[in-house]
Amino acid sequence: MISLSLYIFWIGVILVVYTYVGYGLIIYIFSKVWGKYGIADYQADDKLPEITLLIAAYNEERFISEKINNSLSLNYPVEKLNIWVVADGSTDKTLEIAQRFPTIKVFHEPERKGKIHAVNRVMKFVKTSITIFSDANTDLNPDAIKNIVRHFQDKNVGGVAGEKRIAVNKEDNASGSGEGLYWKYESTLKTLDSNLSTAIGAAGELFALRTELYHEPAPDTIIEDFVTSMKIVAQGYRFVYEPEAYALETASATLKDEWKRKVRISAGGIQAILRLPELLNPFRYGLISWQYLSHRVLRWTLAPLALPLILISNYFLFNESFLYQITFYCQIFFYAIALAGHFLRDKKISVKGFFVPYYFSMMNLSVFAGIGRLLRKQQSVIWEKSERALS
């Protein structure tokens, strides 16, 4: 029993440390030593391409007017900026508000079939060479589009992932603190990935692609933004990460909303792994396969499974040496802080790091819930959207 526990403990520790710390350190070194991609040059306004900004909006009456005004104010030639809103299935005033703007093209069907169906339907009408996708509850920085399109001067670039930023308050609850810190960590990794070869996935808040490379994801795809971007990588193109093109949004209103969102992403992550097996072939994709495995696959599979196994095996090793007593107590302390974070999750606390153990634990627990929903076929692409906090 001790021998088995020893193997489980150390394999689990190595796996978790590598996934959440080790990979970041290695990709940082690789990026500094072998990174070959610099900053693309800006284009003069008369050389900028015509683009389509596609905004998917379902029951977004709280945000749609602000989103359209933000889009109209972007630093991009107005005659080259086509702003489209697809509001399929909306039952509130989203459609009515969007139609008040004469220069905005609005698409709507009364039946709600999910975001992916709405986007697939509208993409058939896009004539511009570049399509940029953005969510209705986000604001873009003024130069976002210019910072994105400059990368398409390189014919090897198939898409560009913008940065997702969470509006930070001086005092945040568990959702705001945890989500904000998580996306800062993600942004760092994506920047390093992109500098070395390619970004591993894009967030639906803001990303762009060559329209000709868009292939409709299967209608039951849960996280279509990730699958769409990685399918382009699988075709041999780079996906660039551009942190100076960012979408700003507030955190999830409550941990219940954030949990719902994380479970959906986890279910979609497992589904994506099953649908992108080719990317795990290092003989074809080389470093990209390693990046994909380390940055995404392990996070959605083995790392969450390893966490409870480390704790259980550590219990059986407790009396073997002082080292295992220290590691056991450290884990108990970490999960105690996580439990305290659970009880204080709706409190406003100025120490941002306080909620990290809770958010980390919740994020990994959501993988188990996501797998369960996927196996029971309970995770529909037509999902109840998470509410965002008021700014």
C-alpha positions in Angstrom: 0.0 0.0 0.0 2.8 2.4 0.9 4.7 1.7 -2.3 1.5 2.4 -4.4 0.8 5.5 -2.4 4.4 6.7 -3.0 4.0 6.4 -6.8 0.6 8.0 -6.9 1.7 10.9 -4.7 4.9 11.8 -6.6 3.4 11.3 -10.1 0.4 13.4 -9.0 2.6 16.2 -7.6 4.9 16.3 -10.7 1.8 16.4 -12.9 0.1 19.2 -11.0 3.2 21.3 -10.6 4.1 20.9 -14.2 0.6 21.8 -15.4 0.2 25.0 -13.4 3.8 26.2 -12.8 6.4 24.1 -14.7 4.9 24.6 -18.2 4.8 28.4 -17.6 8.5 28.4 -16.7 9.5 26.2 -19.6 7.5 28.2 -22.2 9.0 31.4 -20.8 12.5 30.1 -21.4 11.7 28.7 -24.8 10.0 31.9 -25.8 13.0 34.0 -24.8 15.5 31.7 -26.5 13.7 30.5 -29.6 10.8 32.9 -29.9 10.9 34.3 -33.4 7.8 36.5 -33.8 8.0 40.2 -33.2 5.4 43.0 -33.3 3.7 43.4 -36.7 3.9 46.9 -38.3 0.8 49.1 -38.4 -0.8 49.9 -41.8 -1.7 53.3 -43.1 -5.5 54.0 -43.0 -5.8 53.8 -46.8 -4.2 50.3 -46.7 -6.4 48.9 -44.0 -8.7 46.1 -45.1 -12.4 46.2 -44.9 -13.6 44.0 -42.0 -16.8 42.7 -40.5 -17.3 43.0 -36.7 -19.8 40.3 -35.8 -21.6 40.7 -32.4 -23.7 37.8 -31.1 -26.3 38.9 -28.7 -28.9 37.0 -26.9 -31.1 39.0 -24.5 -28.5 41.7 -24.0 -30.7 44.7 -23.5 -28.5 45.8 -20.6 -25.4 46.0 -22.8 -26.2 46.2 -26.5 -26.5 50.0 -26.7 -23.2 50.6 -25.0 -21.6 47.8 -27.1 -22.8 49.4 -30.4 -21.7 52.9 -29.3 -18.3 51.4 -28.3 -18.0 49.7 -31.7 -18.8 52.9 -33.6 -16.2 54.8 -31.6 -13.3 52.5 -32.5 -10.3 54.0 -34.2 -10.9 52.4 -37.6 -12.0 54.0 -40.9 -15.8 54.0 -40.7 -16.2 53.1 -44.4 -14.2 49.9 -43.8 -16.0 48.8 -40.6 -19.1 46.7 -41.0 -20.8 46.1 -37.7 -23.3 43.3 -37.6 -25.5 42.1 -34.7 -27.1 38.7 -34.7 -29.8 38.5 -32.0 -31.5 35.2 -32.7 -34.0 34.0 -30.1 -33.9 37.3 -28.1 -37.1 38.0 -26.3 -36.2 41.3 -24.6 -35.4 44.7 -26.2 -32.1 43.7 -27.7 -33.4 43.7 -31.3 -35.4 46.9 -30.8 -32.4 48.7 -29.4 -29.9 47.5 -32.1 -32.3 48.6 -34.9 -32.2 52.2 -33.7 -28.7 52.5 -35.1 -29.1 53.0 -38.9 -25.5 51.9 -39.8 -25.8 48.6 -38.0 -26.9 45.5 -39.8 -29.1 43.4 -37.6 -30.0 39.7 -38.1 -32.7 38.0 -36.2 -34.7 34.8 -36.2 -37.3 34.2 -33.5 -36.2 30.6 -32.7 -33.4 30.2 -30.3 -30.9 27.5 -31.5 -27.8 28.8 -29.7 -24.9 31.1 -30.5 -23.1 28.7 -32.8 -26.2 28.2 -35.0 -26.7 32.0 -35.2 -23.0 32.7 -36.1 -23.0 29.9 -38.7 -26.1 31.3 -40.3 -24.7 34.8 -40.6 -21.2 33.9 -41.7 -22.6 32.8 -45.1 -23.2 36.5 -45.9 -19.8 37.9 -44.9 -17.9 39.2 -47.9 -14.9 40.8 -46.2 -11.6 38.9 -46.0 -11.4 39.3 -42.2 -14.1 38.6 -39.6 -13.8 39.8 -36.0 -16.0 38.2 -33.3 -17.0 39.9 -30.1 -19.5 39.4 -27.3 -22.2 41.9 -26.6 -21.3 42.5 -22.9 -17.7 43.6 -23.6 -16.1 46.9 -24.5 -13.1 47.1 -26.9 -10.1 49.4 -26.5 -10.0 52.1 -29.2 -7.2 50.6 -31.3 -8.3 47.0 -30.9 -9.1 46.4 -34.5 -6.0 48.1 -35.8 -3.9 46.0 -33.5 -5.6 42.9 -34.7 -5.6 43.4 -38.5 -1.9 44.3 -38.7 -1.0 40.7 -38.1 -2.9 39.5 -41.2 -0.2 41.1 -43.3 1.6 37.8 -42.6 0.0 35.1 -44.9 0.9 32.4 -42.3 -1.4 34.0 -39.8 -4.9 32.5 -39.9 -6.3 34.2 -36.9 -5.7 36.6 -34.0 -6.9 36.2 -30.4 -7.6 39.3 -28.4 -7.2 39.5 -24.7 -10.0 39.1 -22.2 -9.8 41.5 -19.3 -11.9 41.6 -16.2 -12.7 45.0 -14.7 -11.1 45.1 -11.3 -12.6 46.8 -8.3 -10.6 47.8 -5.2 -12.6 45.2 -3.3 -14.0 42.2 -5.1 -15.9 39.1 -4.1 -14.6 35.6 -4.9 -15.8 35.7 -8.5 -14.2 39.0 -9.3 -10.9 38.4 -7.5 -10.4 34.8 -8.8 -11.6 35.5 -12.4 -9.4 38.6 -12.8 -6.2 36.9 -11.5 -6.9 33.8 -13.6 -7.2 35.8 -16.8 -3.9 37.7 -16.1 -2.2 34.3 -15.7 -3.8 33.1 -19.0 -2.8 36.2 -20.8 0.9 35.6 -19.9 0.8 32.0 -21.1 -0.9 32.9 -24.3 1.6 35.6 -25.0 4.5 33.2 -24.5 2.7 30.5 -26.6 2.2 33.0 -29.4 5.8 34.2 -29.4 7.1 30.7 -29.7 4.7 29.3 -32.3 0.9 29.9 -31.9 -1.7 30.8 -29.3 -3.5 27.8 -28.0 -7.2 28.8 -28.5 -9.1 32.0 -28.5 -11.8 33.4 -26.2 -15.1 34.4 -27.7 -15.0 37.9 -26.2 -12.6 39.0 -29.0 -10.9 37.0 -31.8 -10.5 37.3 -35.6 -9.9 35.0 -38.5 -9.5 35.0 -42.2 -13.1 34.5 -43.4 -12.1 32.0 -46.0 -10.7 29.7 -43.3 -14.0 29.6 -41.3 -15.5 26.1 -41.3 -18.8 25.6 -39.5 -18.2 23.8 -36.2 -20.6 20.9 -35.6 -24.0 22.3 -34.3 -23.5 20.7 -30.9 -20.1 22.2 -30.3 -20.0 23.7 -26.8 -17.0 26.0 -26.9 -17.0 27.0 -30.5 -14.5 29.8 -30.1 -11.8 27.3 -29.0 -12.6 24.7 -31.6 -12.8 27.2 -34.4 -9.4 28.7 -33.6 -7.7 25.3 -33.1 -9.1 24.0 -36.4 -7.3 26.9 -38.1 -4.1 25.9 -36.3 -4.7 22.3 -37.5 -4.7 23.6 -41.1 -1.2 24.9 -40.6 -1.8 28.5 -39.8 -0.6 30.5 -36.8 -3.1 32.1 -34.3 -1.5 35.2 -32.9 -2.2 36.5 -29.4 -2.5 40.3 -29.3 -2.8 41.7 -25.7 -3.2 45.2 -27.0 -6.5 44.3 -28.5 -8.7 43.6 -25.5 -12.3 43.1 -24.5 -13.2 44.5 -21.1 -16.0 43.0 -19.1 -17.1 42.7 -15.5 -16.7 39.5 -13.5 -19.5 37.0 -13.1 -22.2 38.5 -10.8 -22.0 35.6 -8.4 -20.0 32.4 -7.9 -23.1 30.5 -9.0 -22.9 32.2 -12.3 -19.1 31.6 -12.5 -19.6 27.9 -11.6 -22.2 27.6 -14.3 -19.7 29.1 -16.8 -16.8 27.0 -15.7 -18.8 23.7 -15.9 -19.8 24.6 -19.4 -16.2 25.3 -20.4 -15.0 22.1 -18.8 -17.6 20.0 -20.6 -16.7 21.8 -23.9 -13.0 21.3 -23.2 -13.4 17.5 -23.0 -15.5 17.5 -26.1 -12.9 19.6 -27.9 -10.1 17.1 -27.0 -12.2 14.3 -28.5 -12.8 16.3 -31.7 -9.2 17.6 -32.1 -7.2 14.3 -31.9 -4.9 15.3 -34.7 -3.3 18.1 -32.7 -1.8 15.5 -30.3 0.4 14.1 -33.1 3.9 15.6 -32.5 5.2 14.1 -35.7 2.9 16.4 -37.6 2.6 19.5 -35.4 5.9 19.3 -33.3 6.0 21.9 -30.5 2.3 22.8 -31.0 1.3 19.3 -29.8 3.3 19.8 -26.7 1.8 23.2 -26.1 -1.7 22.0 -26.7 -1.2 19.0 -24.3 0.4 21.1 -21.6 -1.7 24.3 -21.8 -5.1 22.7 -22.3 -5.4 18.9 -22.3 -3.8 18.3 -18.9 -5.9 21.1 -17.3 -9.1 19.5 -18.6 -8.1 15.9 -17.7 -5.3 14.5 -15.6 -4.4 17.6 -13.4 -7.9 17.8 -11.7 -7.9 14.0 -11.2 -4.5 14.2 -9.6 -5.4 16.6 -6.9 -7.6 14.3 -4.7 -5.3 11.4 -5.4 -2.4 13.5 -4.0 -4.3 14.2 -0.8 -5.4 10.6 -0.3 -2.0 9.1 -1.0 -0.4 11.7 1.3 -2.7 10.5 4.1 -1.3 7.0 3.8 2.3 8.3 3.7 1.8 10.5 6.7 3.9 8.5 9.1 6.6 7.6 6.6 8.6 10.9 7.1 8.4 14.5 8.3 8.3 15.6 4.6 4.9 13.9 4.1 3.6 15.4 7.3 4.5 18.9 6.0 3.0 18.3 2.6 -0.2 16.9 4.2 -0.6 19.9 6.5 0.1 22.3 3.6 -2.7 20.7 1.6 -5.1 20.8 4.6 -4.2 24.5 5.1 -4.8 25.3 1.4 -8.2 23.6 1.3 -9.1 25.2 4.6 -8.5 28.6 3.0 -10.5 27.4 0.0 -13.4 26.4 2.3 -13.2 29.8 4.1 -13.3 31.4 0.7 -16.5 29.4 0.0 -18.2 30.8 3.1 -17.0 34.3 2.4 -17.5 34.1 -1.4 -20.0 37.0 -1.6 -18.0 39.3 0.7 -15.9 42.2 -0.7 -12.3 41.7 0.3 -9.4 43.9 -0.8 -6.7 41.2 -0.6 -7.1 39.8 -4.1 -5.1 36.6 -3.4 -7.4 35.5 -0.6 -9.8 33.8 -3.0 -7.2 32.1 -5.1 -7.4 28.7 -3.3 -11.2 28.8 -3.6 -11.2 29.8 -7.2 -8.5 27.1 -8.0 -10.5 24.4 -6.2 -13.8 25.5 -7.9 -12.1 25.5 -11.3 -10.8 21.9 -10.9 -14.1 20.7 -9.4 -15.9 22.1 -12.4 -14.0 19.6 -14.6 -15.7 16.7 -12.8 -19.1 18.3 -13.1 -18.4 19.1 -16.7 -17.5 15.5 -17.5 -20.6 14.4 -15.8 -22.8 16.7 -17.8 -21.1 15.7 -21.0 -21.5 12.0 -20.4 -25.2 12.5 -19.4 -25.6 14.7 -22.5 -27.0 17.4 -20.3 -24.7 20.3 -21.6 -26.6 21.9 -24.4 -25.2 24.5 -26.7 -28.3 26.5 -25.8 -27.3 27.4 -22.3 -28.5 29.9 -19.7 -26.0 32.7 -19.9 -24.1 33.8 -16.8 -25.0 37.2 -15.4 -22.2 39.7 -15.2 -21.7 42.1 -12.4 -22.6 45.8 -12.8 -19.5 48.0 -13.3 
